[in-house]
Amino acid sequence: MSMSSTRIRIGLPRLGVPLLVCLSGLGATYCGGQTAVYSGTDSATQPNQVAIESQRMTPNVVATQQNMLTGESGSQINANPSGTSSKASSTHPIVTDNDEYPQDVDWKLGSTYIPLDSTIYAQAIRLYSMGYLNTAFINMRPWTRQSLLHVLNESADDIIDDNNDEATALLSSLMEAVAVETPAIDMTRGRVYGVDTIYTRMMGISGQTLRDSYHLGQTINNDYGRPYEPGFNNITGFSSVDEMGRFSLYLRGEFQHAPAAAGYSSALTNQLSTIDQIDNSSANLNQATIPQGPIAAQNPFRMQEATLSFHIGGHEFSGGKSDAWLGPTVGGAMSWSDNAENIYSFRINRVDPLYIPLLSRLTGPFRYDFFVGSLKGHTDPNSPWIHSEAFSFAPTSNVRIGFQRAVIWGGEGHVPVTLHTFLRSFFSLADITPAEKFSTDDPGARFSDFNFSWRLPFLTRYLTLYTDSIVHDDVSPPSAPRRAAYRPGLYLSQFPGLRKLDMRVEASNTDISTLASINGSFMYIETVQKQGYTNKGYILGDWIGREGKAGQVWVTYHLSANEWVQLEYLHKKTAKDFIPGGTTQNQFMIDIEKRLRRDIELNAWFQYEGWKAPLYIPGKGLNTDNAIVFQLTWFPKLHTDPGSISTERPTEP
């Protein structure tokens, strides 16, 4: 065999993505893949070294592979250059470049959602912003495991043909994450079940923090509304997956601990209640949106997610608690984020793109997502409900355009929550009179969102421009741009000549330029729904909150596909006409994501925050707090039962 470096494509039909192998002499370096993937001769802890196990291969196929990958000297090419043992160290049959990549996908299978705090999204969004994953909708998350597999399958050939090492490593890592969704040759996927993750997070905080996104600000944000206070904080939890045919069940529960804290004084609580125009007495004592002291130590067990789903026609029909992030942004989403605890809801989500004859020639494919459920932590009125409708389309492979509408309606003593009031709220678009607003004819507090993302021309593999916007009581932000809040951003997925480095910049502004935005009375709040766009006290949308302005920047150096070191800076201010004296926050963070082993992940970060809030702590000047966090996550191997023999080629719905 020649000692010169040679590249050949290899793969297993119907198993997923073809592979690219870099051969140099008698050694082999796998550059991407489906069954065994290596990059260089780094240690076995590198996630892109062994991407997807070959357990589904028959003995005959394995024997054929071994024969085909034998060098001229008669010695078999070593599939594990580091010499360490691996369950995924089998070699592969060669597929020529003329062989068509198989697109067999069983569109009838249900699968669980991937949680929003998974590193999978950071990898997939980076790969999308490199010019791949053309069927992904980054503005509608979460994705199911099956829908991610479909997107990866459709992009695999382009990624491998382009010979981009960073993109190939990302593909390999993502394919490993959904490997159990891939059936054996000429077989359907059987049952997939087991413990998906076991994790614990230890967080130590020194100094006084902010925990009030509805007024002053948050020290820890986009964290599912988990409790935190100065001292030692902990979460310890698990998640499980069970998929069988069209049905899927995802459970994620965790123990949460936060120490006792002083909380807000009665005087501050009364002042904030006055700003919100809420009578701080009787039923409105202990409002979830105002952390009034003293705050007792918290030790709840919480189901973070609990979703039972049924898949039909490209849709997941589900009930329970599930994530939602509706927007292309990362620092916060205007309409819906993971800043608050998930609500219990009924959901219909088109998880795979929909192609409508004739119309999609103009608009491209569509996706849509609907859910309805109850909000907790509201006392004025108590127990309102919310429904959300989002849809997005892709007129080109580089553009995503999305619209969303959310309405909070009902509540004890105001409007009963019935099918009739829901339908009236759902179809309400016209202005209403004050008399209607304070009657049982009130359609609710209406918020509309518009977002887009655009991989820029001539820079498609580098720069993605995007924005998210929301407006209160208007049809859509484009129809009332001066009354809209915005979060624009720019993402550089790789630097020319330094592909392991990326940078993201975002800004946020909810202090709109009209007189409607005075005293915090417009965005995320409403005349009747005074505790507004919150669940259990946390804002459901952008944690920047009411009448806030902020800028964020992230610079990330990627050690491998799912390992990185990230630096983040945040500057945020809240308007003085809303909070007397205003508030100012500055945060600096360093975040490290590292795989200690293929199945053990370490996430460690340190955050310094300096803030001023004269209304809260007058006369002190700068207040500081520090947070040190270590989280360990174990990914046990999911179990699979063999499926049945496939007798037909599945067709896309």
Long-range contacts (C-beta under 8 A, 24 or more apart in sequence): 1-25, 1-26, 1-71, 1-72, 1-73, 7-31, 7-163, 8-94, 9-94, 9-95, 9-96, 9-97, 9-160, 10-92, 10-93, 10-94, 10-95, 11-92, 11-93, 11-95, 11-101, 12-57, 12-61, 12-92, 12-93, 12-185, 13-95, 13-102, 13-185, 14-102, 14-104, 14-183, 14-185, 14-186, 15-56, 15-182, 15-184, 15-185, 16-52, 16-149, 16-152, 16-153, 16-156, 16-175, 16-179, 16-182, 17-101, 17-152, 17-153, 17-156, 17-160, 17-171, 17-175, 18-95, 18-101, 18-156, 18-157, 18-160, 19-92, 19-160, 20-160, 20-163, 20-168, 21-92, 23-77, 26-71, 26-73, 26-75, 26-77, 26-78, 27-77, 27-78, 27-81, 28-69, 28-77, 28-78, 28-79, 28-81, 29-81, 30-79, 31-165, 31-168, 32-159, 32-160, 32-168, 32-169, 32-171, 32-172, 33-171, 33-172, 33-175, 34-92, 34-175, 35-88, 35-90, 35-92, 36-79, 36-80, 36-86, 36-88, 36-89, 36-90, 36-91, 36-92, 37-172, 37-176, 38-79, 38-80, 38-81, 39-165, 39-169, 39-172, 39-560, 40-81, 41-81, 41-82, 42-82, 42-560, 43-82, 43-84, 44-82, 44-84, 44-86, 44-598, 45-595, 45-596, 45-597, 45-598, 46-560, 46-563, 46-595, 47-173, 47-176, 47-560, 47-561, 47-562, 47-563, 47-595, 47-598, 48-169, 48-172, 48-173, 48-560, 48-561, 49-82, 50-80, 50-86, 50-87, 50-88, 50-89, 50-176, 50-598, 51-88, 51-172, 51-173, 51-175, 51-176, 51-179, 52-88, 52-172, 52-175, 52-176, 52-179, 52-182, 53-87, 53-88, 53-179, 54-87, 54-88, 54-90, 55-87, 56-182, 56-183, 56-184, 56-185, 56-187, 57-90, 57-184, 57-185, 58-184, 58-185, 61-93, 61-185, 62-90, 64-93, 65-90, 65-91, 65-92, 65-93, 66-91, 68-93, 68-94, 69-94, 101-156, 101-157, 103-153, 103-154, 104-646, 104-649, 104-650, 105-149, 105-150, 105-153, 105-650, 105-652, 106-183, 106-188, 106-189, 106-646, 106-650, 107-314, 107-352, 107-650, 107-651, 107-652, 107-653, 108-245, 108-246, 108-311, 108-650, 109-146, 109-181, 109-188, 109-189, 109-243, 109-245, 109-246, 109-311, 110-144, 110-146, 110-243, 110-245, 110-246, 110-247, 110-248, 110-309, 110-310, 110-311, 110-316, 111-144, 111-145, 111-146, 111-147, 111-181, 111-192, 111-243, 111-248, 111-311, 112-144, 112-145, 112-241, 112-243, 112-248, 112-249, 112-250, 112-307, 112-309, 113-142, 113-143, 113-144, 113-250, 113-305, 113-307, 113-309, 113-316, 113-322, 113-323, 114-142, 114-143, 114-144, 114-145, 114-148, 115-142, 115-239, 115-252, 115-304, 115-305, 115-323, 116-141, 116-142, 116-323, 116-325, 116-338, 117-224, 117-338, 119-562, 119-593, 119-601, 120-148, 120-174, 120-177, 123-170, 123-173, 123-174, 123-561, 123-562, 124-148, 124-151, 124-170, 124-174, 125-330, 125-491, 126-170, 126-493, 126-502, 127-155, 127-159, 127-167, 127-170, 127-171, 127-174, 128-464, 129-455, 129-462, 129-463, 129-464, 129-491, 129-493, 130-164, 130-166, 130-167, 130-170, 130-461, 130-462, 130-493, 130-494, 131-455, 131-460, 131-461, 132-158, 132-159, 132-167, 132-171, 134-397, 135-353, 135-365, 135-394, 137-353, 137-367, 137-392, 137-394, 137-400, 137-402, 138-328, 138-400, 138-453, 139-326, 139-327, 139-328, 139-392, 139-400, 139-402, 139-451, 139-452, 139-453, 139-466, 139-468, 140-326, 140-367, 140-369, 140-390, 140-392, 140-402, 141-323, 141-324, 141-325, 141-326, 142-322, 142-323, 142-324, 142-325, 143-351, 144-248, 144-316, 144-351, 145-177, 145-178, 145-181, 145-243, 146-178, 146-181, 146-311, 146-351, 147-351, 147-352, 148-174, 148-177, 148-178, 149-178, 149-181, 149-182, 150-352, 152-178, 164-499, 165-499, 166-494, 166-499, 166-500, 166-558, 166-561, 169-560, 169-561, 170-561, 172-561, 173-560, 173-561, 173-562, 174-561, 180-638, 180-640, 183-643, 183-646, 184-642, 184-643, 186-645, 186-646, 187-642, 187-643, 187-644, 187-645, 187-646, 188-643, 188-644, 188-645, 188-646, 189-243, 189-640, 189-643, 190-640, 190-641, 190-642, 190-643, 190-644, 191-242, 191-243, 191-244, 191-640, 191-641, 192-241, 192-242, 192-243, 192-244, 192-638, 192-639, 192-640, 193-240, 193-241, 193-242, 193-243, 193-244, 193-638, 193-639, 193-641, 194-240, 194-241, 194-636, 194-637, 194-638, 194-639, 195-238, 195-239, 195-240, 195-636, 195-638, 196-238, 196-239, 196-240, 196-241, 196-635, 196-636, 196-638, 197-238, 197-239, 197-633, 197-634, 197-635, 197-636, 198-237, 198-238, 198-633, 198-634, 198-636, 199-235, 199-236, 199-237, 199-238, 199-254, 199-631, 199-632, 199-633, 199-634, 200-234, 200-235, 200-236, 200-237, 200-631, 200-632, 201-234, 201-235, 201-236, 201-629, 201-630, 201-631, 202-232, 202-233, 202-234, 202-629, 202-630, 202-631, 203-228, 203-232, 203-233, 203-234, 203-627, 203-628, 203-629, 204-231, 204-232, 204-233, 204-627, 204-628, 204-629, 205-229, 205-230, 205-231, 205-233, 205-625, 205-626, 205-627, 206-230, 206-625, 206-626, 207-609, 207-623, 207-624, 207-625, 207-626, 208-617, 208-623, 208-625, 209-609, 209-625, 210-583, 210-585, 210-611, 210-613, 210-616, 211-291, 212-264, 212-289, 212-290, 212-291, 213-339, 213-534, 213-538, 213-539, 213-543, 213-545, 214-289, 214-290, 214-524, 214-531, 214-532, 214-534, 214-537, 214-538, 214-539, 214-545, 214-546, 215-272, 215-275, 215-289, 215-290, 215-520, 215-545, 215-546, 215-579, 216-574, 216-579, 216-583, 216-613, 216-615, 216-616, 217-545, 217-548, 217-572, 217-574, 217-583, 217-585, 217-611, 217-613, 218-339, 218-543, 218-545, 219-587, 219-607, 219-609, 219-611, 219-625, 219-627, 220-627, 221-332, 221-339, 221-543, 222-331, 222-332, 222-337, 222-338, 222-339, 222-543, 223-338, 223-339, 224-304, 224-338, 224-339, 224-340, 224-341, 224-342, 225-339, 225-340, 225-341, 225-535, 225-536, 225-537, 225-538, 226-256, 226-258, 227-256, 227-258, 227-298, 227-300, 228-258, 229-258, 229-259, 229-260, 229-261, 229-295, 230-259, 230-261, 230-625, 231-258, 231-259, 232-257, 232-259, 233-257, 233-258, 233-259, 237-304, 239-305, 241-638, 246-310, 246-311, 246-312, 247-308, 247-309, 247-310, 247-311, 248-307, 248-308, 248-309, 248-311, 248-316, 249-307, 249-308, 249-309, 250-305, 250-306, 250-307, 250-309, 250-322, 251-303, 251-305, 251-306, 252-303, 252-304, 252-305, 252-306, 253-301, 253-302, 253-303, 253-304, 253-306, 254-301, 254-302, 254-304, 255-299, 255-300, 255-301, 256-298, 256-299, 256-300, 256-301, 256-302, 257-297, 257-298, 257-299, 258-297, 258-298, 259-297, 260-294, 260-295, 260-296, 260-297, 261-291, 261-293, 261-294, 261-295, 262-293, 262-294, 262-295, 263-291, 263-292, 263-293, 263-294, 263-295, 264-290, 264-291, 264-292, 264-293, 264-616, 265-293, 266-292, 268-615, 268-616, 271-580, 271-615, 275-519, 275-520, 275-578, 275-579, 276-520, 276-525, 276-530, 276-531, 277-530, 278-379, 278-380, 278-530, 278-531, 279-380, 283-379, 283-380, 283-382, 284-379, 284-380, 287-377, 287-379, 287-531, 287-537, 288-376, 288-377, 288-378, 288-379, 288-531, 288-534, 288-536, 288-537, 289-377, 289-531, 289-534, 289-537, 290-537, 291-537, 302-341, 304-341, 304-342, 305-342, 313-653, 314-350, 314-351, 314-352, 314-354, 314-652, 314-653, 315-348, 315-349, 315-350, 315-351, 316-347, 316-348, 316-349, 316-351, 317-347, 317-348, 318-346, 318-347, 318-349, 319-345, 319-346, 319-347, 320-344, 320-345, 321-345, 322-347, 322-371, 324-369, 324-371, 324-388, 326-369, 326-388, 326-390, 326-402, 326-404, 326-449, 326-451, 327-402, 327-449, 327-451, 327-468, 327-487, 328-400, 328-402, 328-451, 328-452, 328-453, 328-466, 328-467, 328-468, 328-489, 329-451, 329-466, 329-468, 329-487, 329-489, 329-506, 330-489, 330-504, 330-506, 330-554, 331-487, 331-489, 331-506, 331-508, 331-550, 331-552, 331-570, 332-487, 332-508, 332-541, 332-542, 332-543, 332-544, 333-468, 333-487, 333-541, 333-542, 334-449, 334-451, 334-468, 334-469, 334-470, 334-485, 334-486, 334-487, 334-541, 334-542, 335-388, 335-390, 335-404, 335-406, 335-447, 335-449, 335-468, 335-470, 335-541, 336-388, 336-404, 336-406, 336-540, 336-541, 337-540, 337-541, 337-542, 337-543, 339-538, 339-539, 339-540, 339-541, 339-542, 339-543, 340-534, 340-535, 340-536, 340-537, 340-538, 340-539, 340-540, 341-376, 341-535, 341-536, 341-538, 343-373, 343-374, 343-375, 343-376, 343-386, 343-535, 344-373, 344-374, 345-371, 345-372, 345-373, 346-371, 346-372, 346-373, 347-371, 352-652, 352-653, 353-394, 362-395, 363-393, 363-394, 363-395, 364-393, 364-394, 364-395, 364-396, 365-393, 365-394, 366-391, 366-392, 366-393, 367-391, 367-392, 367-393, 368-392, 372-422, 374-417, 375-408, 375-534, 375-535, 376-535, 376-536, 377-531, 377-534, 377-535, 377-536, 377-537, 378-411, 378-529, 378-531, 378-534, 379-531, 380-530, 380-531, 381-410, 381-411, 381-412, 381-413, 381-414, 381-528, 381-529, 382-411, 382-412, 382-413, 383-410, 383-411, 383-412, 383-417, 384-408, 384-409, 384-410, 384-411, 384-414, 384-417, 384-444, 384-529, 385-409, 385-410, 385-417, 385-422, 386-540, 387-422, 387-425, 387-426, 389-426, 390-449, 398-454, 398-455, 398-456, 398-457, 398-460, 399-452, 399-453, 399-454, 399-455, 400-451, 400-452, 400-453, 401-451, 401-452, 402-449, 402-450, 402-451, 402-452, 403-448, 403-449, 403-450, 403-476, 404-448, 404-449, 404-450, 404-451, 405-446, 405-447, 405-448, 405-449, 406-446, 406-447, 406-449, 406-533, 407-443, 407-444, 407-445, 407-446, 407-447, 408-444, 408-445, 408-526, 408-529, 408-532, 408-533, 409-442, 409-443, 409-444, 409-445, 410-444, 411-528, 411-529, 414-440, 414-442, 414-528, 415-440, 415-442, 415-444, 416-440, 429-475, 437-527, 437-528, 438-528, 442-528, 444-529, 445-472, 445-473, 445-526, 445-528, 445-529, 445-532, 445-533, 446-472, 446-473, 447-471, 447-472, 447-533, 447-541, 448-474, 448-475, 448-476, 448-477, 449-476, 449-477, 450-476, 450-477, 450-478, 450-484, 461-493, 461-494, 462-492, 462-493, 462-494, 462-496, 463-490, 463-491, 463-492, 463-493, 464-490, 464-491, 464-493, 465-489, 465-490, 466-490, 466-491, 470-523, 470-541, 470-542, 472-522, 472-523, 472-524, 472-526, 482-512, 482-513, 482-514, 483-512, 483-514, 483-516, 483-522, 484-512, 485-509, 485-510, 485-512, 485-523, 485-542, 487-542, 487-544, 500-557, 500-558, 500-559, 501-555, 501-556, 501-557, 501-558, 502-555, 502-556, 502-558, 503-553, 503-554, 503-555, 503-556, 504-553, 504-554, 504-556, 505-551, 505-552, 505-553, 505-554, 506-551, 506-552, 506-553, 507-549, 507-550, 507-551, 507-552, 508-542, 508-544, 508-548, 508-549, 508-550, 508-551, 508-552, 509-548, 509-549, 509-550, 510-542, 510-544, 510-545, 510-546, 510-547, 510-548, 510-549, 511-547, 511-548, 511-549, 511-575, 517-547, 517-575, 518-577, 519-577, 519-578, 520-546, 520-547, 520-575, 520-578, 520-579, 522-546, 522-547, 523-547, 544-572, 545-574, 546-574, 546-578, 547-574, 547-575, 547-577, 547-578, 548-572, 548-573, 548-574, 548-575, 549-573, 549-575, 559-594, 560-595, 562-593, 562-595, 562-601, 563-593, 563-594, 563-595, 564-591, 564-592, 564-593, 565-590, 565-591, 565-592, 565-593, 566-590, 566-591, 566-592, 566-593, 567-591, 579-613, 579-615, 580-614, 580-615, 581-613, 581-614, 581-615, 581-618, 582-612, 582-614, 583-611, 583-612, 583-613, 583-615, 583-616, 584-611, 584-612, 584-613, 585-609, 585-610, 585-611, 586-610, 586-611, 599-634, 599-635, 599-636, 599-637, 600-632, 600-633, 600-634, 600-635, 601-632, 601-633, 601-634, 601-635, 602-630, 602-631, 602-632, 603-629, 603-630, 603-631, 603-633, 604-629, 604-630, 604-631, 605-629
